[in-house]
Amino acid sequence: MKRMNSKRKLISYVVIWSVFIGSLLSYSPKTHVLSASGVPEIKILTPDSEAVFDVSTVEFTGIISDDLTTPDKLSVKIFEQLGNVQQPIDITGEGKLSLSSQEQYANFSFSKDFSEGAHTLTFVVTDSDGTSNKVDYTFSVKNTGTEQKLDTSTDDIDEAANPEKPAAEEISPNQPSTEAAAMSQPADDETGKRPYMAKMYLIPKGAEDQYTPGNAVPSSFLPAEDMTRVPLDYKILIDVRSIEPFSNTQPLITFFGDITGTEKLVKETKLTDDINAYVYSFTLDKRLDPGVSYYVYLNPKFSNDLGYEIIPRFLKFTTVSGNYERYQFPADKGNDFRDNDYIHGPFSNVTNACAFCHSTHTGTTPTLDGGNYGAEAGNLCMACHDGTNGSPKIESKNNQHVKDSSVSCTSCHNPHTPGSKENPNSMHRNPASSSSENPFYNYKKASTATGDANDFSLCLSCHNGKVDAKTGKQISNIEQYYKNEIFTRQSGHKIAATVDSGSSLNGQLPCAECHETHGSNNIKMLRHELGNARGDDTAFSKTSGDWDASSERQFCLSCHNSKTVLYGKTAKAIYDTSTGAAIDPTNPGHMMDSGRRCSECHSDNNSFVEAAHAPKKVSNP
């Protein structure tokens, strides 16, 4: 009998606890929402999805929560997909948003006037760590008598609201007169009329006839951007696209180190009814020097016969090391020969090259590092890459990667990986990559960047908030500005390149637009010349100190001057530098003497890191 009572008691306990736990699990989300996943939760309570309204003002109510963040630390943003615009725009500031925090959750409401027709909204909640979650909602408004207006004003570099890339066939046949076009740089609504660089290659002498626009190129042709081990007798080939021919009153290349040469139009090909390809060659007056990095600048004054100027660009490449010049890669063998060799020398011919870094008898590491130049990775690499030993010179001034962290040259580069056209700088393999064609870390620039976060996987492999092993300090979390939806949607630096920019970018600006990976005289390894142009307007200098209002504005104005063109978009000026008058008189924060930080309005938390990488678009401070 006692045994039976014990069984009954046990069963009763099980039933009671089951009911108790079940009541917790079935607790109404309208009164209490708990997140058990570390991801914030958001739910729209009213109105029902797919609802149809007879009035223009629609109010939404919802609830947000997070198990790791208090309700008062959660934020809500609302985005809308408008017409054919590819990227939704932030409409939070266009309506009225209110939040009411409770003990473990928060209620929110949002109301706004909407035009007649169907609408698709996305509600996004973000916690204090930058983790987001979203919920989509669709509804319709009918017969309100209002008309939806999409702001298509030229916000240029921060033009996230109109990122459509015009197709080539949409070029307007109504061209302005040559005199009128020459008076000013065309506005962004005239994209498609400007000439642009489509391709630039480094090629063997006499090989220009092998190039046909739009067709595959020989293996001996090397893409110019960031290419390494370029043969010393190569020349440059540039494919420029334009709706009109060129009068050749200005050279195409204006700065090329200390090199001079002869420019020649070698081929003209009609691609469509509107676009022609003009192929130029640039033959150097002397051979390239070994182990030197060269910068090719396109002359921003190079224009077609309608007066439209080419979109500025510059590219960098490095020649083969002087140590191995006698084993230089023969052009007649093509690039297959070159890509099957290793970046630090043809080992089949120069086995002693191993001794530069390794020593059988005196090596001090498991891999016998400690050859002629010691074992410390940074010193070992710079023993040759300081330009004194015939190898390409690597500028390492103020390089925070190696000065203040555990990072060294080998953190990014693998000295035993062949330098190929796909991986010219011998980057390490990316363990997260699923690509069989290019499984290495990427550091893409204007010619190849698409805007996907994987384009910058090299930078984001560390700049994701991880802790540095040497200093114990947290590394800046830049990855969130490329992957977190709350930042990418509102970012004014999310660019859809115009067709006539020659770029396929449709996303965040590449890291290389602002930073030099091997260091610079500026803090944060920021470039001295911004905006792919050379001149006082684009120069930036800050060698020390914290960011204040003056330095924030100086940095932003290096591009936001109504002159700098990136990816076909002209950066909107903040104010007239000669008079100090704001371009938008309704925005006093843009006055020259306002003294306000850019981050006050263009970030959610007065963070210049956020304002620089994903500036929030605002119509008025």
Number of C-alpha atoms within 10 A of each C-alpha: 6 7 8 9 10 11 12 12 12 12 11 12 12 12 12 12 11 12 12 11 11 11 11 10 10 8 12 10 12 12 10 16 20 16 16 11 10 12 18 24 24 26 21 19 16 12 15 12 13 13 13 15 16 12 16 18 14 17 15 15 17 18 23 29 30 25 17 15 18 17 22 17 14 22 18 22 19 23 20 19 17 19 11 10 15 16 22 22 21 23 16 17 12 12 15 13 18 11 19 12 17 13 10 17 24 23 21 20 18 18 16 17 17 20 20 19 15 16 17 16 19 18 20 22 26 26 23 13 11 16 15 21 18 18 14 15 16 15 17 20 20 16 12 16 9 12 10 11 8 11 9 11 11 17 19 27 26 24 22 26 27 23 22 17 17 15 11 18 11 10 16 12 9 6 11 11 10 13 10 12 16 16 10 11 17 17 13 19 13 13 21 26 27 25 29 25 23 21 19 22 22 23 26 21 14 10 14 20 8 12 18 15 20 10 8 9 13 13 16 21 23 21 20 24 23 19 23 27 25 25 24 21 17 23 22 22 27 22 21 21 29 25 22 20 17 17 12 13 11 14 15 21 18 15 16 15 12 6 13 15 14 10 16 15 15 12 16 17 13 14 12 11 9 17 20 19 26 23 24 20 23 19 19 17 10 11 13 20 19 22 27 23 21 19 17 19 20 23 21 20 17 22 26 22 17 21 26 23 22 27 27 23 22 18 18 15 19 26 23 27 29 18 17 20 17 8 13 18 23 13 18 9 11 15 18 12 14 24 18 12 17 16 23 21 21 17 13 8 10 12 10 12 15 15 15 18 20 22 19 12 9 13 17 16 12 6 12 16 23 22 19 16 18 20 20 13 19 15 15 19 20 19 17 19 19 16 17 12 15 19 23 23 18 17 17 20 13 18 19 17 18 17 13 12 15 13 18 16 17 14 15 17 15 16 17 12 18 20 23 21 18 15 22 20 22 22 23 20 18 17 9 12 14 10 9 7 7 13 17 21 25 24 22 20 21 23 21 14 22 22 23 16 19 21 19 21 20 20 19 22 17 18 17 16 16 14 14 15 11 10 11 11 12 13 15 15 16 20 18 23 24 23 14 15 18 26 21 22 23 26 29 26 24 29 27 27 25 24 21 24 27 22 23 18 24 21 23 23 26 24 18 16 16 19 18 19 19 16 21 20 18 19 19 19 22 22 21 18 19 24 24 20 23 17 10 9 18 22 18 20 15 17 14 10 8 10 14 15 16 13 17 18 20 18 21 19 23 22 26 24 19 19 18 24 25 26 26 27 26 26 25 21 23 22 21 15 14 7 9 14 16 20 15 15 11 11 13 16 21 25 20 18 12 12 13 18 21 26 22 16 20 23 23 13 11 14 16 20 15 21 25 21 24 27 26 23 22 13 11 11 12
